[in-house]
Amino acid sequence: MLTSLLTPKQRIVSIPSPFDISWLRSAKECQRLFNYIKQLPAHKVMDTLSLNNAKQIISLLTEPLADIAKNIADNVNECKTHRLAIKEFSGTIDELEKQLYIPSVEIITESLDRPKTVCSDGECCERIKVNGITEIIYTGECHSPCYLHFNHSNFLGNIRLLQCKAFNKQSGRDRDPGQAKQSWFARTISAPVGLIRAANTVCHECGHSYEKHRHLLYETRAKLSKVHNKELDSRLESARNEAAIKERQIQCLNERIVEMETENETILKSMSMFARFLADNALTPVNDAFKDYVQFMIETVRYGPPDGAHTGAAVERLECILREYNEEKALIEESAKRGAEGVITAGDIDKCVDKLCGLKHKGTQIAQMLAQQRRSKVKNHDRQNNLVYSPQTNTRLGVSKMFCDKMSN
C-alpha cells in the first residue's frame, strides 16, 4: 500500500486537521443551502405590500368601528325606548301621528386641519350629556398642532407621545415641516438652562401622565334625528286605525333593532378577525386597540355627568359590546388552535372591509370614515415630509452650522 511507504511524519501531515474538516463541512452546508434556495419559488413582493396595506386599513378602522359599535348600541336603545312609548301610547290619532318616526343617532365626523395632543383626564375635559349620549369636550390642548406621525398607534397612551413637545420641549421629531431642521447641537445651545433632558412622562402643560393623552386626527359628535315612516303616514290617512298603525310601527322598530344588532355582530366579528390577523403577522406583541378604546368609552360614561338609570344602561351596553367582542375573539383563537379555520390572509381582510362598507345602515358611514382617515393620514404625511431648502452662505457661521448638522446625522 502507498500509505505503508510513507514515513511517520508524512503520515501525520496527510491527516486533515480539525480546521480542514470544519471548512469542508461549512462549504458542503453552504452548497446545500444554495441548492435549496434555487428550488424555492420566487418571493411575491405583492404579498408583502398586501400585508402592509391590510395592517394599515386595520389601524385606520379601529377607532371608527368602535365609535360605530357604540353608535349602534345607542340606536338600539333609542328604538327600544320609542317602542315602549308606542306600546303605552293612549292618545288620539293626531297625537299618534307625531310619534310615527324611527329614532336615528348619527355620528358627525369633523376632520381637524392639524392633529393635536389632548388629555382625557377628568381635570382636562368635560363629559356632557346630549340626548342621553355622553360626549367628551376637551377644554384644553396640550400641544396643537402636533406634528408627530403615527403609523400604528393605540388609542390612548401611545409611548410615541413622549416625542411630542408637550413632553419634550426640545423634540426634533415634533416640528413644523415648514421650518428648517435644527441640528441637535443648535437645539442644545439655544435651549434654556435646565431644559436639556430626556423626554418627561408627565405633560408640561397639564401635569398628567402620557397614558392619559391621545393624538387626535378628527373629532366626533352625535346627532339625534327622527326618520318618519312614509308608509305609515299614508296608511294613517286612509285607515285611521290606531291599533293597526301602532302594531305596524312596533314591527318597523323591531326590524330596525334586528338589523342594527346584526350589523353590530358583523363589526365585532370583523374586529376579532383583525386582532387575530395582527397577532399572527406581528414581529412583536401588539396591544388590542379596539379593546382599549371600548374600555376608555366605558370609563368616559361611568365617570361622566350622573344621569341616573341612563348612565347605568349606557355602561351596560358598552360592556356588552366588549363582552361579545372578547367571545368572538376567543372563538376565532380556539378555531385557529384546532385548525378548523385556515390562516387569515390579507385577501380575507379586504373581503371583510368590503362587507363592512356594504352594510345596509352603517356601511356608507364606515366607508366615509375610512376615506376620511386616509385623507388625514396622507395630508399629515405630506406635511411631515415637506422639505425646506435653506442655502448656506459661504461664511464661518454657515460652515459651523454645516459641521453641526453633519455631527448630528
C-alpha positions in Angstrom: 0.0 0.0 0.0 1.0 3.6 -0.7 0.5 4.7 2.9 2.9 2.0 4.1 5.7 3.6 2.1 5.2 7.0 3.8 7.3 8.0 6.7 5.5 8.6 10.1 6.0 12.3 9.6 4.4 12.2 6.2 1.5 10.2 7.5 0.8 12.8 10.2 0.8 15.6 7.6 -1.7 13.8 5.4 -4.3 13.6 8.1 -6.9 16.5 7.7 -6.8 19.0 10.6 -9.9 19.9 12.5 -9.9 23.3 10.7 -9.9 21.5 7.3 -12.8 19.3 8.4 -14.7 22.3 9.6 -14.1 24.1 6.4 -15.2 21.2 4.2 -18.3 20.8 6.3 -19.1 24.5 6.1 -18.6 24.5 2.3 -20.8 21.5 1.9 -23.6 23.1 4.0 -23.3 26.3 2.0 -23.7 24.4 -1.2 -26.6 22.5 0.2 -28.2 25.8 1.3 -27.7 27.3 -2.2 -29.2 24.2 -3.8 -32.2 24.5 -1.5 -32.7 28.3 -2.3 -32.5 27.7 -6.0 -35.5 25.3 -5.9 -37.7 27.7 -3.8 -40.4 29.8 -5.6 -39.7 33.5 -6.1 -40.9 35.7 -3.3 -44.1 37.6 -4.2 -43.5 41.2 -3.4 -47.2 42.0 -3.8 -47.9 39.7 -0.8 -45.8 41.9 1.4 -47.4 45.0 0.0 -50.9 43.5 0.6 -49.9 42.5 4.1 -48.8 46.1 4.9 -51.9 47.5 3.3 -54.1 45.3 5.4 -52.4 46.3 8.6 -52.8 50.0 7.6 -56.5 49.6 6.9 -57.0 47.8 10.3 -55.1 50.6 12.0 -57.3 53.2 10.3 -60.6 51.4 11.1 -60.1 50.5 14.7 -61.3 53.7 16.3 -64.1 54.4 13.7 -65.5 50.9 14.1 -65.5 51.2 17.9 -67.4 54.5 17.6 -69.9 52.9 15.2 -70.4 49.9 17.5 -71.3 52.3 20.3 -73.5 54.3 17.9 -75.4 51.1 17.0 -75.9 50.4 20.7 -77.3 53.9 21.1 -79.6 53.4 18.2 -80.9 50.1 19.5 -81.5 51.8 22.9 -83.4 54.7 21.3 -85.6 52.3 19.2 -86.4 50.2 22.3 -87.3 53.3 24.3 -89.5 54.5 21.5 -91.1 51.1 21.0 -92.1 51.1 24.7 -93.6 54.6 24.3 -95.7 53.4 21.3 -96.9 50.4 23.2 -98.0 52.6 26.1 -99.5 55.3 23.9 -103.1 56.2 24.7 -103.6 59.5 22.9 -105.6 60.5 19.8 -104.8 59.6 16.2 -103.5 63.1 15.7 -101.1 62.7 18.6 -100.1 59.3 17.4 -99.2 60.8 14.0 -96.4 62.8 15.7 -94.9 59.5 17.1 -94.6 57.7 13.7 -90.9 58.0 13.3 -87.7 55.9 13.7 -85.2 57.5 16.1 -81.7 57.6 14.5 -78.5 58.6 16.2 -75.9 59.6 13.6 -72.2 60.2 14.0 -71.0 63.6 12.7 -67.2 63.5 12.0 -65.2 66.7 11.7 -61.6 66.5 10.4 -59.0 68.6 12.1 -56.9 70.8 10.0 -53.9 69.8 12.1 -53.5 66.9 14.6 -53.3 67.8 18.2 -52.4 66.2 21.5 -55.1 66.4 24.2 -55.5 64.9 27.7 -58.5 62.8 28.7 -58.1 63.2 32.4 -61.2 64.4 34.2 -59.5 67.8 35.0 -58.7 68.5 31.3 -62.1 67.6 29.7 -65.8 67.8 30.3 -68.2 65.0 29.8 -71.6 66.3 28.8 -74.9 64.6 28.1 -76.6 65.2 24.7 -79.9 63.4 24.3 -78.7 60.8 26.8 -75.4 60.3 25.0 -72.1 61.1 26.7 -69.7 63.3 24.7 -66.2 64.5 25.6 -65.3 68.1 25.3 -61.6 68.7 25.6 -61.2 72.0 27.5 -57.5 72.4 26.8 -55.0 71.4 24.2 -51.6 70.2 25.4 -50.0 70.7 22.0 -51.6 72.0 18.9 -50.7 71.5 16.2 -48.8 68.3 16.9 -46.5 67.2 14.0 -45.9 63.6 15.1 -46.5 61.0 12.5 -48.1 57.8 13.7 -48.1 54.7 11.5 -49.7 52.3 14.0 -50.9 53.8 17.3 -53.0 52.8 20.1 -55.9 55.0 21.0 -54.7 56.1 24.4 -51.2 56.4 26.0 -49.0 55.7 23.0 -45.4 55.6 24.0 -44.5 57.7 21.0 -46.4 60.6 22.5 -43.2 61.1 24.6 -41.7 62.7 21.4 -44.5 65.3 21.5 -43.4 68.8 22.6 -45.9 68.5 25.4 -43.5 66.1 27.0 -40.2 67.0 25.4 -39.8 70.7 24.6 -36.6 70.0 22.6 -38.1 67.2 20.5 -36.7 67.1 17.0 -39.5 64.9 15.6 -42.4 67.1 16.6 -41.5 70.1 14.5 -43.2 72.2 11.8 -42.1 70.8 8.4 -42.2 74.4 7.1 -39.3 75.3 9.3 -35.7 74.3 8.6 -34.4 71.4 10.7 -32.1 72.4 13.5 -29.2 70.3 14.4 -29.0 68.7 17.8 -26.1 70.9 18.8 -28.0 74.0 17.7 -31.1 73.0 19.7 -28.9 72.3 22.7 -27.2 75.7 22.6 -30.5 77.6 22.1 -32.4 75.7 24.8 -32.7 77.5 28.2 -30.7 76.1 31.0 -32.4 73.2 32.7 -34.3 72.0 29.7 -31.7 69.8 28.3 -33.0 66.5 29.4 -34.8 63.4 28.2 -38.5 63.2 27.5 -40.7 63.5 30.5 -43.6 61.1 31.1 -45.6 63.9 32.6 -47.1 66.6 30.4 -45.6 70.1 30.8 -49.0 71.7 30.2 -51.4 69.8 32.4 -49.1 67.7 34.6 -50.8 64.3 33.8 -49.1 61.2 32.5 -48.8 60.4 28.8 -51.0 57.4 29.4 -53.9 59.9 29.7 -53.2 61.6 26.4 -54.2 60.9 22.9 -53.4 62.1 19.4 -56.5 63.5 17.6 -56.9 63.5 13.9 -60.7 64.1 13.9 -63.5 64.8 16.4 -66.9 63.2 16.5 -70.3 64.2 17.9 -73.7 62.6 18.0 -76.8 63.9 16.3 -80.3 62.5 17.1 -82.8 62.8 14.3 -86.3 61.4 13.5 -86.8 59.4 10.3 -90.5 59.5 9.5 -92.2 56.4 8.2 -93.9 57.5 4.9 -95.7 54.2 4.6 -97.4 54.6 7.9 -98.2 58.2 7.2 -100.1 57.2 4.1 -101.9 54.3 5.9 -102.8 56.7 8.7 -104.6 59.0 6.2 -106.6 56.1 4.7 -107.2 53.7 7.6 -107.2 55.9 10.7 -106.9 52.6 12.6 -104.9 53.3 15.7 -104.3 49.6 16.8 -103.1 48.6 13.3 -100.8 51.6 13.0 -99.3 51.0 16.4 -98.7 47.4 15.5 -97.0 48.3 12.2 -94.9 51.0 13.9 -93.7 48.5 16.5 -92.9 46.0 13.7 -90.8 48.6 11.9 -88.9 49.3 15.2 -88.3 45.6 15.8 -87.0 45.2 12.2 -84.6 48.1 12.7 -83.4 46.7 16.0 -82.7 43.3 14.5 -80.9 44.8 11.5 -78.8 47.0 13.8 -77.8 44.1 16.1 -76.9 42.0 13.0 -74.6 44.8 11.8 -73.1 45.1 15.3 -72.3 41.4 15.2 -70.6 41.8 11.8 -68.5 44.6 13.2 -67.4 42.6 16.3 -66.6 39.5 14.2 -64.6 41.7 11.9 -62.6 43.3 14.7 -61.9 39.9 16.2 -60.6 38.7 12.8 -58.5 41.9 12.6 -57.0 41.3 16.0 -56.1 37.7 15.1 -54.5 38.8 11.8 -52.4 41.4 13.6 -51.3 38.9 16.2 -50.3 36.3 13.5 -48.3 38.8 11.4 -46.6 40.9 14.1 -42.9 40.7 14.9 -43.6 42.0 18.4 -46.6 41.7 20.7 -49.4 44.1 19.8 -51.9 45.6 22.1 -55.7 45.3 21.4 -56.5 48.9 20.4 -60.2 48.1 19.9 -60.5 46.7 23.4 -58.6 49.7 24.9 -60.9 52.1 23.1 -64.1 50.5 24.3 -62.7 50.4 27.9 -61.9 54.1 27.5 -65.5 54.8 26.4 -66.8 52.8 29.4 -64.8 54.9 31.8 -65.9 58.1 29.9 -69.6 57.2 30.5 -69.1 55.9 34.0 -67.3 59.0 35.3 -69.3 61.4 33.2 -72.2 63.6 34.5 -74.6 61.4 36.5 -77.8 60.6 34.7 -79.4 58.0 36.8 -80.5 54.9 35.0 -79.3 56.2 31.6 -75.7 56.1 32.8 -76.0 52.5 34.0 -77.7 51.5 30.8 -75.0 53.1 28.6 -72.3 51.4 30.6 -74.1 48.1 30.3 -74.4 48.5 26.5 -70.6 49.2 26.2 -69.8 46.3 28.5 -72.0 44.1 26.3 -70.0 45.2 23.2 -66.7 44.4 25.0 -68.0 41.0 26.2 -69.3 40.0 22.8 -66.0 41.1 21.2 -64.0 39.0 23.6 -66.2 36.0 23.0 -65.8 36.3 19.2 -62.1 36.7 19.6 -61.9 33.6 21.8 -63.8 31.6 19.2 -61.5 32.6 16.4 -58.4 31.8 18.5 -59.9 28.4 19.5 -60.7 27.6 15.9 -57.1 28.5 14.9 -55.7 26.2 17.6 -57.9 23.3 16.4 -57.0 24.0 12.8 -60.7 24.3 12.0 -60.1 27.5 10.0 -57.2 28.4 7.7 -54.8 31.3 8.2 -56.4 34.7 7.9 -54.8 36.3 4.8 -54.7 39.9 3.6 -57.3 38.9 1.0 -59.7 37.9 3.8 -59.2 41.3 5.4 -60.0 43.0 2.1 -63.2 41.0 1.8 -64.1 41.8 5.4 -63.6 45.5 4.8 -65.8 45.3 1.6 -68.5 43.6 3.7 -68.3 46.3 6.3 -68.6 49.1 3.8 -71.7 47.3 2.2 -73.7 47.2 5.4 -77.3 48.5 5.0 -77.3 51.1 7.7 -73.7 51.8 8.7 -71.8 50.7 5.6 -71.7 54.1 3.9 -70.6 55.8 7.2 -67.8 53.2 7.6 -66.6 53.9 4.1 -66.7 57.6 4.6 -64.8 57.4 7.9 -62.2 55.2 6.3 -61.7 57.6 3.4 -61.5 60.5 5.8 -58.8 58.7 7.9 -56.9 58.0 4.7 -57.1 61.7 3.6 -55.9 62.9 7.0 -53.0 60.5 7.0 -51.9 61.4 3.5 -52.2 65.1 4.3 -50.2 64.8 7.5 -47.6 62.6 5.7 -47.2 65.2 3.0 -46.7 67.9 5.7 -44.3 65.7 7.6 -42.1 65.1 4.6 -42.2 68.6 3.2 -38.6 69.7 2.8 -37.4 73.2 3.1 -34.1 74.1 1.4 -32.2 76.9 3.1 -28.9 77.6 1.2 -26.0 78.3 3.4 -23.8 81.3 2.7 -20.1 80.8 2.5 -19.4 82.3 5.9 -17.8 80.9 9.1 -21.3 80.7 10.6 -22.6 78.7 7.7 -19.6 76.4 7.8 -20.1 75.9 11.5 -23.8 75.1 11.1 -23.0 72.6 8.4 -20.5 71.0 10.7 -23.1 70.8 13.5 -25.6 69.3 11.1 -23.0 66.8 10.0 -22.2 65.8 13.5 -25.9 65.3 14.4 -26.5 62.9 11.5 
